Amino acid sequence: MIQENITTPVSKNKGYILVIDDEDNIRSLFANYHEKLGYQVDMAKDGSEAKNLIDQNIYDIALLDVGLPDCNGLDLLKELKEIHPPCLGV
C-alpha cells in the first residue's frame, strides 16, 4: 500500500469580528489583539458606520460599546441579531 503525504491547508482566519467603539484606542486594542489570534476584524466608530458594515458583511461576533455617540449599543445589537441571528454580541 502506498501512503501519500496529503496535507490539508489550514485557514488562518478563525472568524469575523466587528468592533464598535467611539474611542480609537479601545477599538484598535481589541482589533489588534483579535487579529493576532487569527480573526478578521472590521472596526466602526459609531452606529452609522457599524450599520454600513453589517449590511455588507456577516460577523460571528460583535464587540460593542453600549454608549455610542449616535445610538444605544443595545439597540444596535438587537438590529444586528435581527439581520444575522447567529452573531454573538459582547
C-alpha positions in Angstrom: 0.0 0.0 0.0 1.3 3.4 -1.0 0.8 6.1 1.6 0.5 9.6 0.2 1.6 12.7 2.1 -1.6 14.7 2.0 -1.8 18.0 3.8 -4.9 20.0 4.3 -4.4 23.7 4.2 -5.4 25.3 7.5 -7.1 28.7 7.3 -5.6 31.3 9.5 -8.9 33.1 9.7 -10.8 31.8 12.8 -13.9 34.1 12.2 -15.1 37.6 11.6 -15.4 40.2 14.4 -16.9 43.6 14.3 -15.5 46.0 16.9 -17.7 49.1 17.5 -16.4 51.8 19.9 -16.2 55.5 19.6 -12.8 55.6 21.3 -9.9 55.0 18.9 -7.6 53.4 21.4 -10.1 50.9 22.6 -11.2 50.0 19.1 -7.6 49.5 18.0 -6.7 47.5 21.1 -9.5 45.0 20.6 -8.8 44.8 16.8 -5.1 44.2 17.1 -5.5 41.6 19.9 -8.0 39.5 17.9 -6.1 39.9 14.6 -3.1 38.4 16.3 -5.2 35.5 17.3 -6.2 34.9 13.7 -9.5 36.6 13.4 -10.5 39.0 10.6 -11.6 42.3 12.3 -13.5 45.3 11.0 -14.0 48.4 13.1 -16.6 51.1 13.3 -16.6 54.3 15.4 -20.3 54.7 15.7 -23.7 53.1 14.9 -23.9 54.5 11.4 -20.5 53.0 10.4 -21.4 49.7 12.0 -24.7 49.5 10.2 -23.0 50.0 6.8 -20.5 47.2 7.7 -23.3 44.9 8.9 -25.2 45.4 5.6 -22.1 44.4 3.7 -20.7 41.5 5.8 -21.6 38.7 8.1 -19.9 38.7 11.5 -19.5 35.9 14.0 -19.1 38.2 17.0 -19.7 41.9 17.6 -17.8 43.7 20.4 -19.6 46.9 21.0 -19.8 49.8 23.3 -23.2 50.5 24.9 -22.7 54.3 24.8 -22.2 55.2 21.2 -22.4 58.8 20.1 -25.3 58.3 17.6 -27.2 55.3 19.1 -27.6 53.0 22.0 -25.3 49.9 21.6 -28.0 47.6 23.0 -30.4 48.8 20.3 -27.7 48.3 17.7 -27.2 44.8 19.0 -30.9 44.0 18.6 -30.7 45.2 14.9 -27.6 43.1 14.3 -29.3 40.0 15.8 -32.3 40.5 13.6 -30.1 40.7 10.5 -27.7 37.9 11.5 -29.2 35.8 14.3 -26.1 33.6 14.8 -23.9 36.6 15.6 -22.9 36.9 19.3 -22.9 40.3 20.9 -20.5 41.2 23.7 
